Amino acid sequence: MASNIRDNTALSPFEMPLGGGALAVAYYKVEDGRVVLLHTEVPQELSGL
């Protein structure tokens, strides 16, 4: 399965287009050589799935 996740290094989220203009994001920071996830967002209609 191909992934369309991209790293928006200017704003520090990983972004995944979901179709129809919807976007899921995972905000992160790099700390001690590790990626630390800070917050995730998905469209409301996909929340809790």
C-alpha positions as CSV (number, residue, x, y, z in Angstrom):
1,M,0.0,0.0,0.0
2,A,1.5,3.3,-1.1
3,S,1.5,6.2,1.5
4,N,0.8,9.8,0.6
5,I,2.0,11.2,3.9
6,R,4.3,14.2,3.6
7,D,6.4,16.1,6.0
8,N,5.6,19.8,6.0
9,T,9.0,20.8,7.5
10,A,8.1,24.5,7.5
11,L,5.2,24.0,10.0
12,S,6.3,20.7,11.5
13,P,3.3,18.5,10.9
14,F,3.1,15.3,8.9
15,E,0.1,15.7,6.5
16,M,-2.0,13.1,4.8
17,P,-4.6,14.1,2.2
18,L,-7.8,12.2,2.7
19,G,-9.6,13.2,-0.5
20,G,-12.2,15.9,-1.1
21,G,-9.8,18.5,0.3
22,A,-9.8,16.9,3.8
23,L,-6.4,16.6,5.6
24,A,-5.2,14.7,8.6
25,V,-2.2,16.1,10.4
26,A,0.2,15.0,13.2
27,Y,2.3,17.8,14.7
28,Y,5.7,16.9,16.0
29,K,9.0,18.0,17.3
30,V,12.5,16.4,16.9
31,E,14.0,15.9,20.3
32,D,17.3,14.0,21.0
33,G,17.2,12.5,17.5
34,R,13.6,11.2,18.0
35,V,10.3,12.3,16.5
36,V,7.9,13.2,19.3
37,L,4.2,13.5,18.3
38,L,2.5,16.4,20.0
39,H,-1.0,16.5,18.6
40,T,-3.1,14.9,15.8
41,E,-6.1,16.3,14.0
42,V,-8.6,14.6,11.6
43,P,-11.8,15.8,10.1
44,Q,-14.7,15.6,12.6
45,E,-16.5,13.0,10.5
46,L,-13.6,10.6,10.9
47,S,-13.0,11.3,14.6
48,G,-13.3,8.2,16.8
49,L,-13.2,5.6,14.0
